[in-house]
Amino acid sequence: MASFGLLSLLVWLPILGGIVVLAVGSGAGGESRRWDRWIALTVAVAVFLLSIPLYTGFDTTTWSMQFVERMPWIPSFSIEYYLGVDGFSMPLIILTTVLTPLVMIAGWDVIKARPAQYFAAFLILEGLMVGVFAALDALLFYVFWEAMLIPMFIIIGVWGGERRVYATIKFFLYTFLGSVFMLVALIYLYLQSASYSILDFHQLPLSHPEQIAIFIAFFLAFAVKVPMWPVHTWLPDAHVEAPTGGSVILAAVLLKMGGYGFLRFSLPIAPDASGSLAAVVIALSLVAVVYIGFVALVQEDMKKLIAYSSIAHMGFVTLGFFLAWSIQAGTGNLPGIAMGITGGMVQMISHGFVSGALFLCVGVLYDRLHSRRISDYGGVVNTMPVFAAFMVLFAMANAGLPGTSGFVGEFLVILASFQANIWYAVLAATTLVVGAAYTLWLVKRVVFGPVGNDRVAGMSDLNSREFLVLAIAAAGVLLIGVWPAPLVEVMTATVDHFVQHITTSKL
């Protein structure tokens, strides 16, 4: 009873808080504009504090859903308000609640136009993102999945750069069109099971042609969100035009929903089809890891470089998830399969902190110089030594330096790749070289060397607000890198059950 309603609170408190911020911010006075910031930050911090019991009260010995809430919603169609978390969804919810207050602090003095709407959009987006990770009813999941496009559409479209309308429409169309196929698959699964429960979908004895069709429908939705090559082209535009906070949440949380969708829908509902098409997904993942890394190497815009880097790193996630069938065909090594799944999950959490922190660093520079071009900087360490230390740390994590979170997930996936096919491992490991190349190239040109120009010479170091945000992100990167056990342990029982499920044929 103590845990009843906790997930609902995490979903609806930020949404209601966003509505309150809109109401308070509707006044024209300066005081109202200050109150909207404080109310938004208070709600975001409260949501984070309320999410802590998800971790402290989580039972790591069971794979069953926890903190479950279930009640009828539309009984005539067996649609329920059904929430719960396991070892896959709980860490992603915590990631969401940690980063949202950081985004608000980062935009505290930066957002001048319509601040109430800006902060309210992030609160509403937070509630909808938590809803995606917590929903166990397929239609409820779909409602949250589609609804979160609205606040992100507004964030990019209102507070974005010069080409924000183009980037916003492209982002919306790519994501929405992919999701239409997912809706068709969900309706078909409902007709087969007379239920919208995702856990009921996992038990359906579907034929191989049915599984193939359902897998493709889900793949079109989740591959766009990850995003996988070649449906990745919306991401660099969205990142470049989005405000700093939008880029942080887009990279750190929204991309993870694609990976989460594979774990919650594609693999457990259509395991045999996943096995049949695993080689295709692995090939696309390796293209993202290798080719997109070289694309990142030639970028002149810092945001675009980090955006392409995100695509390459998310390739590790899908590679880890789909190695299962190659390992099983070769050795039947279930621990190896679990290693790949765990590595993909750790990579998602790590990438959330690392990519989010890098975009925050770009935001700090942009606030001072109003430029994202690498060539406009140089020698930043001479005028901003504290900032330079943070940026180098996050850059090293992005390159997979041992001791940082970026190393842990990539190491586990590469180790699992060796058990599947040595060439998978060789190609995957090239990201450690290419990733180091484009990351160090960025750091060399922006941070080190002589002061690039008079504008850089006049830049001031981090203020207390910026220091707080980057310090919290740095703590997450180092904690996961040095001590990943608390994160891995909450996933273990869920991963073990998941591996048993997907490696048992339904045919």
N, C-alpha and C positions, 0 to 999 in steps of 0.2 A: 504493500500500500504506500510505502514511503516514496517509491519511485513512480507511482502512477501519475501520469500527466506531465512528466518531465520533458518528454520529447515534444509534446504539444506546446509546452511553454517555450521551448527553444525555437519552434516554428513560428508561433503566433505573436510572441512578445516583440520581436523586432519588427514584424509587419505592423502591429498596432502602434509601436513606438514611432515608426515612420509616418503613420497617419497623424500622430500627435505633433511631430516635428513640422509637418506640412501646415497644420493648423496654427501652431505658434509662429511659424515663419511667415505667415500671410500678412502680418503687420508690416508697416513701412518703416518703423523706427529702428534705430541702431541697436537698441536693447533687445528687441525681438530677434534680430539677426544673431546676437550673441547667445541668447537662450536656446535657439535651435541647435547650435553646435553642442552646448553642454548637455541638453536633453539627449541628443543622438549619441554622444560619447558615453553618457551614463547608461543608456539602454544597451549599447554594444558591450560595455564592460560587464554589465549585469548578465547578459547572455553568456559571455565567456565564463563567468564564475558559476553560472548554473550548469554549464556543460562539464565542469570538472567532475561531478559525481558520476557522469557517464564512464569516466576512466577509473575513478577510485572504487566505484561499485560494480565494475565489470568482472564477471566470472570468467577467468581465463581457462577453466577446465572443461568448458562445454562449447559446442558449436551452435547451440540453439539460440534463437533470437531472444534478446533481453530488452528490458524496459518496454515491454509490449503494451500497446493500447489498441483496442479493437472494438468498433461499434458499427452498427448499420449506418450507411450513408444514403444509398439509393437501393433499398431492398429488392425492388422489382427486377433489378438487373444484377443482383448479388454484388453490388459495389459497396465497399466498406471504407470507413476511415480506419486504416490499419497501419500502425507504425511500429517499428522495432529496429534494433541494431545488432550487428554481430561484429566480428573482428575485421571485416572489410569496411563497413560504413562508419563505425565509431571513430577511428582515427581521422577520417575525412571530415566528420562533423567538428571535431576538435580543431583541426586545421582551419576550418571556415571561421569558427568563433574567435580564434587567436588573431587571424589576419584582419578581420573587419575593423576592430578598434584601431589597429595600426594604420589602416588606410584613412580613417577619420582624423587621426592625429596628424598624419602626413599632409592632409588637405586643409588643416585648421585655418591657416592664414593665407593659403594659396588661392583658394576658391573665393573669388570676389562676387561673381554674378550668380544670383539665385542660390545661395548657400543652403537654404532650408530644403529646397528640392534635391540638391546634390546629396546631402547627408541622408535625407529620407529615402532616396533611391537605393542607397547602399544598405540601409536597414531592411527595406522590403526585399531586396535581392538576397540578403543573408538568410532571412526566414525561408524564402523559396528554395535556396540551395540546401539548407538543412532538411527541408521537406523532401527533396530529391533523394538524399542519402538515407532518410529514415522511412520512406514509404514502402510498404509491403503489399499494397494493393496496386495493381498495374495501372488502373485508370487514374488513381490518385497520383502515382508517379508521373504519368503523362501530363497531368494538369500542372504539377510543379515544374516539370521539365520545360513546358512551353511558356508558362507564365514568367519564368525568370528571364526570358528573352526581352520582356518589356522594359524592366528597369535598366538592363544593360544597353538596350537600344537607345534609351533616353540618355544614359550617362555618356555614351560615345557621341550621340547625335547633337547634344546640347553643349557639352563642355569639351568636345574634341577639337582637333586641328582644322586646317583649311579644307581638307577633303573628307570631313567627317560624315557628310551625308552619303557619299559614295561608299565609304568603308562600312557605315552602319547598315545600309541596304544590302550590301554584299554579305555581311555577317548574318543578317536576319534570313536572307533567302537561302543561303547554304544550309544553315541549321534547321530552318523550318521545313524545307523540302525533304531533307533526310528523315526528319521526324514523322512525316506523313506515312512513309513505308512502315515505320515502327508501329504506328497506330493500327494499320491494317493487320500486322502480325498479332498485336494484342487482341484485337477483336476476334481473329481466327482462333487464337488459343482459348479465349473465353467460350466460343462456340463448342470447342472440344471438351472443356472441363466444367462448364456451367459455373465458373468462378473467375474472379479477377485476381485472386491471390497469387502472387508471384511464386510462393513456395509450392502451391498446387501445380503451377506450370512446370516446375522442376520435375514432377513425378509423371508427367504425361508420356505414355508410350507412343511416340510419334514415329511414323515411317521415315525412311531415309529421304525420299523426295520432299516430304513435309518439312523435315529438319533443314534441308538445303534451302528451301524457299524462305523459311523463317529466319535462318541464319543470315541470308543475304539482306532481308528486310532490316534486321537489327544492325547489320554491318553498315548499311548506308547511313543510318542515324549516328552510330557511335564512331565510325571512322572519320566523319566530318568533324565531330566534336573533339577528337583526340588532339590535333587532326593528323591523319595519315596521308602520306603521299599517295596519289596526286590531288587529293581534295583539300590541300592545305593552304591554298592561295588566298583564302579570306583572312588568315591569321596575321600575316605581316601588315596588311593594310589596317586591320582593326587595331593592332598594337600601336602602330605609328600615329594614328589619329586619336586614339583614346587619351583621356587625361591620365595622369600617373596612377591614381587610384583604380581606374578602370583597367589599366594594363596589369596591375598587380593581381586583382581578383580574376581577371580573364585567364592569366597564365597559371596562377596558383591554385585556383579552385575549378573554374568552368571547364578547363581542358581535362581535369581529372574525372569529370562525369562521363566522358567517353570510355575511359579505362574501367570505371566502376560499372558502366553498362555492360561491358563484355563479361565481367565477373558475375553480375546479378542476372543477366538475361541470356546472352549468346551461348556461353560455354555450358552452363548447367541445363538449359532447356534443349539445346541441340548439340549434345556432345559428339555424336557420330558425324554430323555435318561439320562440326568444328575440326574434327580429326581429318576429314576428307579435304578441307580447305585450309588446313593449318599451314601448308607449305606456301600458299599464296600470301597469307597474312605475314608469315615470317619473311618472305621475300620483300614485301612492301615495307616491313619494319626495318630491314637491313638497308633498303634504299634510303629511308629517312635518316638512319644512323650515319651512313657514309656520305651519300650525295648531298643531303641538306647541310651536313657539316661543312662541305666545301663551298656551298652557296653562302653560308654564314661568313666564311673567310674573306669574301670580297665585298662585304657590305660597308658602306660609308656612314650609315645612320646607326647610332647606338641602339635605338629601340628595335630597328629591323634586324640587327645582328642578334640581339637577345631573343627576338621572336623566332628566328630560324634555329637558334640554339635550342629553344623549347621543343620545336618539332623533332629535332634529332634526339633529344633526351626522352621524349615521350615514345619514340621508336623503341627504346629499351623496354618500356612498360609493356607494349603489345608483344614484343619478342619474348619476354619472360612468361607472359600468360599463355602463349601458343606453342612453347617448346614442349609442352606435356606429351603430345602425341609422337614427336620425334624421339624423345627419351624412352617412352614406353615401347615403341617399335624396336628400339635398339637393345635396351637392357631391362625394361620393365622396372626401372629404378624409381619407386615412388618418392623417396626422399629427394631425389634430384628434381622431380617435377615440383614438389613442394618448395624447393629452393628457388626455382624460377618464378613461381607465383609470389612467394614472399619478397623476392628481389624486385619484382614489378611494383608491388604495393609500397615497399620502402622507397623506391624511386619516385613514386607519385608524391609521397609526403615530403621527401627531401626536395624535390623539384619545386614544390609549393613554397618552401622557405627560400631556396636559392634564387629562383627566377623572380619571385616577389621582391626579394632584397635588391637584386640587380636593377629592376625597374624603379625601385625607390631611389637607388643611387643616381640613376639617370634623371629622375625627377628633381633631385637636389641640384644637380648641375644645370638643368633646364631653368629652374627658378632663378638662377643667378645670371645665366648668359642667354637664355631663351633660344638655345640652339641644341639640336641633337646630333649635329654633324661632328664626326670624330676629328676632322681636320681643323675645327674651330678651337680645339683644346690643345693641351700639351703642358707638362710640368705642373699639373694640379697639386702634386705632393708638396711643392714648394710653398704654396699658399693655403692649402687645406690638408695638413698632415693627418689629422684625425679621420677625416673623410677618406683619405687615400688608404689608410689602414683597413677600414671597413670594406672598401671596394676591392682591394687586393684579396682579402679573406673570401669574399663572395665569389670572386673570379676564380680563385683556386678551388673552391667547392664546385663551381660549375665545370672545372676541368677534371674533377674526380680525385682531388688530392686526398690521400689517406689521412684520417683524423677529422675529416669533414663529412657531412651527410651525403655529399655527392658520390663518395667512394663506395658506401655500403651497398646501395641498391645495384649499382653497375657491377660491382664485384660479384654479387650473388647471381646476377643474370649471366655474366660471362662464365662463371663456374658451371652453371646449369647448361649453358650452350656447349661447353666441352663434352658433356655427357650426351648431347643430342647429335652434334656434328662438329668436328673440329673447325670446319670452314665457317660455320656460324660464329664460332668463338673468335676466329681470326678477324672476320669482318666487323663483328661487334666491338672488338678491342681497338679497332682503328679509331673509334670515337675518342679514345683516351689521347691519341696523338693529335687528331684533327681538332678535337675540343680544346686541347691545350694550345694549339696553334692560334685559333681565332680568338680565344680568351686572352692569351698573353699578348697577341697583336693589339687587341683593344686596350689592354692595360698599359702597354708600352707607349702607345700614341696619346692616350688621354692623361695618364697619371705621371709617368716618368719623363725624364729629359729636362731640358731647360724650359722656363716659362714661355708658352707659345706666343703670347701677345699681351698687350696692355690690359685687355679685358680680363684675361685669366689672372694677371697680376693683381687686379683689384678685387678678386673673389674672396669672400670671408668663409671661415671654416664653419662646421656644423653648429647650429644653435641647440639649445637644450631639447627642444621638441624633436628635431631631426636625430639627435644623438640617441634619444630614448627609443625611437622607432627602429633604428638600425641596430642598436644594442640588443633589443629583444629578438630580432631576426637572427643576429649573430649567435645568440645563446641557443636558439633552436638548431642552427646548422652545426654547431660544435657539440651539443648534447647528443644529437642523433649520431654524429660521426664518431664520438668517443665511446658512447654508451647506448648502442641501439637495442639492447636487450628489452627494456620496457616496452618499446614499440613492437618488436618482433613477438614478444610473449602474448600480447593481446590478439595476435593474428593466428597463432599456432594451431589451436583447436579448430578454428574455422577453416584454415588452409588444409589441414589434414582431412577433414570431412569433405571439403570441396574436391580434393584430389581423388578420393575414393569414388565420389559421385561421377566425375567427368571421365574417369578411366573405366567405368563399368558401362558397357554398351546397353542401350535400350532396345536394340533390335534383336 
